Amino acid sequence: MKLIRSIYVLLTAIGIGSGYAVSQQHFFTGTTAAYTEWIDRSIVPVAALVWLVAGLGLSLIPDKNPPEVTE
């Protein structure tokens, strides 16, 4: 489960970084308005919601090997 969570976090970071890079590209090329209209009409908001729900689901699944408590 730790591996799946780590992959989820890695893909989340890549997605956020990619989205930021694309938005900056559109800002500097002057096509920000068209880009924001495209984002609002595309599947991106629904995909982000599904990704969020998947992350919440992963957080609710307990580890099979809980960490050992040392005293």
C-alpha positions in Angstrom: 0.0 0.0 0.0 2.9 2.3 0.7 4.1 1.9 -2.9 0.7 2.8 -4.3 0.5 5.9 -2.1 4.0 6.9 -3.1 3.1 6.6 -6.8 -0.1 8.6 -6.1 1.9 11.4 -4.5 4.5 11.3 -7.3 1.8 11.5 -10.0 0.1 14.3 -8.1 3.3 16.3 -8.0 4.0 15.7 -11.7 0.4 16.8 -12.6 0.6 20.0 -10.5 4.0 20.8 -12.0 2.8 20.2 -15.5 -0.3 22.2 -15.1 1.7 25.1 -13.7 4.2 24.9 -16.6 1.4 24.9 -19.2 -0.4 27.8 -17.6 2.8 29.8 -17.5 3.4 29.1 -21.1 0.0 30.4 -22.0 0.5 33.4 -19.8 3.7 34.4 -21.6 2.3 33.7 -25.1 -0.8 35.8 -24.4 -3.3 33.1 -24.7 -4.4 33.0 -21.1 -8.1 33.7 -21.8 -8.4 30.9 -24.4 -6.6 28.5 -22.1 -8.9 29.2 -19.1 -12.0 28.8 -21.2 -10.6 25.4 -22.5 -9.8 24.3 -19.0 -13.3 25.2 -17.7 -15.0 23.3 -20.6 -12.8 20.3 -20.6 -12.7 17.1 -18.5 -10.0 18.5 -16.2 -12.2 19.6 -13.3 -14.0 16.2 -13.3 -10.7 14.3 -13.5 -9.3 16.4 -10.6 -12.4 15.5 -8.5 -11.9 11.8 -9.3 -8.2 12.1 -8.4 -9.1 13.7 -5.1 -11.6 11.1 -4.2 -9.1 8.4 -5.1 -6.6 10.0 -2.7 -9.1 10.2 0.0 -9.9 6.5 -0.5 -6.2 5.6 -0.3 -5.9 7.5 2.9 -8.8 5.4 4.5 -7.2 2.1 3.7 -5.0 0.9 6.6 -1.6 -0.5 6.1 -1.2 -4.3 6.4 2.0 -3.9 8.4 1.4 -1.0 10.9 4.6 0.7 12.2 6.1 -0.8 15.3 5.9 1.3 18.5 9.1 1.6 20.4 9.2 2.7 24.0 
